[in-house]
Amino acid sequence: MQYIICLFYNEDIFNANNIEPPKTWDELQVVCEKLKAAGIKPFQVGEKSNFRFGHLSNCILYNTYGVDAADKLADGSMKYDGKEMMDVYTKISDMNEKGYFGDDILSTDYALEKSTFTSGGSAMIWGLNSDVMGTLAASDVGFKVGVTAMPYGNESFKSETQGGVNNVWHVSTMNKSQEEIDASVYWVKWMTSDQSLSDYTKVIPNIFGREFDLDTDDPLMKEVLDIYGTMTKMKSDVQSYDDRTYLLDTVRNALQGIALGNSPEQCADEIITQIKSNE
């Protein structure tokens, strides 16, 4: 299965406040300020689940400096305390200081973040299409939900974002009989058949890694597919392309510190200190 991180929003709240979905990072700030002025939480981020700022930082980096930034960070030509990453930390820090991310975000996990959105307690949420839409499908949502691409920081990279493959099937032949192997192959073929994928999508709207005639009347799913189709480059977590496997947790933990009030400089210092200690 494929995924893309999108920005989902409460259309009823947006319409009532004459707000258009933000396309750029600057427009997102204007939207957040307008919502906050109206007494509405722009977001209720669940940063207790520390991948939340992690995913946000990926999207900011990719749609401001391009997905090639992941490779540059891995080979050292871009630094975790360089101007590009400092820009990412600063964008997140600024939103946190302005209260756009909600209340007690370190005491809020992603499950509570999603339930706050589906109950109308916040106006927006970013996340994997399958994850957010799966929650929407399982919830009694009393408002219309819209979706847009993650707001970009640089028009030159507006078609680059976090996305890709998040689930694949494997058939192991190790210590297996031919009968077991044949049965496994048969099962995988069935699970990836047109009928199976269509049935699955009706329960949890998703994007799949091959073309087939998707039978869906879900307008939100169609919008997600349209957004997916406009993207020219996508990559997963920035640190997934780095041999230094400890960096994923290191960066996420440092970003979590921003929720505690740490500065962008402190965030960068924490990451660089960890890198140096592992050299």
N, C-alpha and C positions, 0 to 999 in steps of 0.2 A: 504494500500500500504506500501511496505517496502522501505528503502533507505539505501545507504551507501555513505560515503564521499570518493571521489576518487580524484586523480590528473590527470587532463586532460592537454594535451600538443599539440603544433603545430608540427606535424611530419615533415613538410617541413623545418621549422627552425632547428629542431633537426638534420635532415639528412644533411642539408647544412653545419652544423657546427660539424659533426661527433660526435654527442652526443647521448648517450644511455639513456633511461628512468631511473631515479634514483630509486633504491630499498631501500636504507638506507638514514638516515638523513645526514650522512657525504657525501654521493654521491650527495644528493640534493645541498649541499653547493658548491661542485665542479662544478656542472651544472650551478648554478646561477653565479658563478664567471666567467665561460667560456662565458656565454651569455653576461654578463655585459661587459667583455673585448671586445666582438665583437660589442658592441653598441646596444645590444638588451635588452629590459626590461625582466627580468625573470618573474616578476609578475607586475600587476597594481592593488594593493589591494584597495578595497572600504571600508576602515575602518570607514567611516562616518556611515556605517551600522555596528554597533559594534559587531555583531555576527561573523564577519569574523575572528578576532583574537580569539573570543570565540571558534569557531569550530576548528581552528588550534590548540589551546591549548588542547582541548579535545583529538584530534588525537595524539598529541605528548605525552600526559600523558598516554593514553591507549596503544599505541604501544611501549612505553618505560618501563612502570611500570605495565601494565595490567589494564583491565577494573575494577578489584576489587578496584582500587584506588578511584573510585567514592564512594563506600561504606565506605572506610576507612576515606575519608574526611568528610563524613556525620557523622560517629560515633566518630570522633576526634582522631583516631589512626594515621591518617596522617594530617599534618597541612598545612594551606595555606602559611605559612612562613617556612615550612620544606624543606629539601634538594630536595625532588622530585619536588615540585611546583617551587622552586627557579630555578631548572634546566629547567623547562618549560618556565618560564618568561625569563630566560637568552637566551635560544635558539631563542625566538621571538625577543628579544632585539638585539641580535647580527645580525640577518638578517636585521632588520630595520636600524641599524647603517651602515651596508654595502651597503644600498640602493637597496637591492634585492626586496623590496616590491613596488618600483615605486615612482612616484612623487605625492606630495600633497595628501597623502592617506586619510587624514581627511576631505578633500574637495571632495573626490571621494566616491560615493555610490556603492552599489553592482551592480546596473543596468549598471552604466558606466564601472565598472570593467569587466562585462561580454561582453559589446559591444566592449571594447578595445581588449579583447581576440579574439572575433569573427572577428574583422576587421584586425587582424594580428599585433596589436600594442604591445602585450605581448606574451611571449612564453608559459606560463602556467597559470592554474587557478585550485584551489581546490574547491570542492563544492558537494552538494547532486547530485547524478546521475540524478534524474528526473529534477532538476532545471537547471543544466548546459545543459543537453541533450535537454530539452524543448527549451532553448534559441537557441541552435544550429539548431534545427529543424525549428525554425521560422526565421532564419537568412540566408543571402546569404554568406555562408562561402566559401572562395576561396582557401582553403587548407585542407589537410587531418588531422583529429584530432585523436590522440592516447590517451589511458588511462592506468593508472597503479594504484596500491594500494598506499595509502599514505605512503611515505617513513618512515620506522620504525627506532626507536632509539635503540632497543634491540631485537636481533634475537629471544629470548625466547618469545617475545610478538608480533611477526610480523603478527600473524593471529588474532590480537585483534584491534578493531578500533571503530570509531563512526558510528553507524548505527542502524537500527531497524524499528519500525513502525512509520509512520508519518501521516497516515490518516486511520480512521476506520468509519464504518457506524453504526449508532444507530437508533433504532426505538422507539419513545416515545409512551407510551400508556396513558399518563396523559391527561385526559379530551378529549379523542379521541373516536370516535365511532368505532364499530367493522369493519365497512366498510372502514374507514380511515386507521385503523391498517392493514387490509388485503391488501389494495392498497399499503401501504408503504412497507410491506414485499415483495409483488410481485415486486415492483420497485427495491428494494435492491437485490433480487435474480437475476433480469435481469441485473443490473449493475455489478454484480459479476459473470456473466455467462462467459463461455469460449469465446463466440463470442464477447461479450462486451469488455472483457479484451484484446482480440486480436486486436479489432478495436481501442481501446484506445492507445495501445502500438504503433500502426502505426503512430499516431499523436504525442504522447509524450512517448518515450520509458521509461518504468518503470519496477519495480520489484513488484510482488504481493505476498500476504501472503498465497498463496496456489498453489499447482502444477496444471499446465494445459499445454496443448500442445501449446507453444508459436510459432506462425507462424511469424517469422521475418527474414529478410535477411539483417538486419542492423548489420554490423560487429562490430561497436562500442558497441551496446547493448549486443552482444554476449560476448565481452571482459568484460563488466561490470558484467554480470552474472557469468563469470568465476572467476572474482575477489571476488564477493560476496560468491561464493561457497567455496573459500579457507579460509574464515573467520570462526573461531571457537567460538569467543565471540564478541558481540557487545553491546554497550550501547549508549543511547542518551546523551544529555548534562550532564556533570558531576553534575551540581547543581540540576538536576531533581530528584536526589535520596536523597536530603537533605530536612528536614522539614523546614529549614530556607529559606523560599521562596524568601526573598530579595537578596539572594546570587547570583542568575543568573545575575541580573543587576549590582550588586556590582562588581563581578568579570569581567564582560564585560567592565564596565566603567574603572576599574583599568587597564585592558589590553589596553584599548584605550589610556591611558596615556603614554604607551610605544611609541606610534606613535608621541607623543609630545616631546619625549626625556627623559621621566622618566626612571629611572634605575629599574632593577629587584627588588631591595630592596624597592624602593618607591612603586612599584606595590604591593608587599607583605604587606607593612605597611598600605596602603590604605584599603586593604581587612581586615586586622586584626583590624584596628581601627573601621571599620564598624561593625565587629562581636562583638567587646567589647561593642560598644554603644547599641547593641541590647540584651545584656545579662540581 
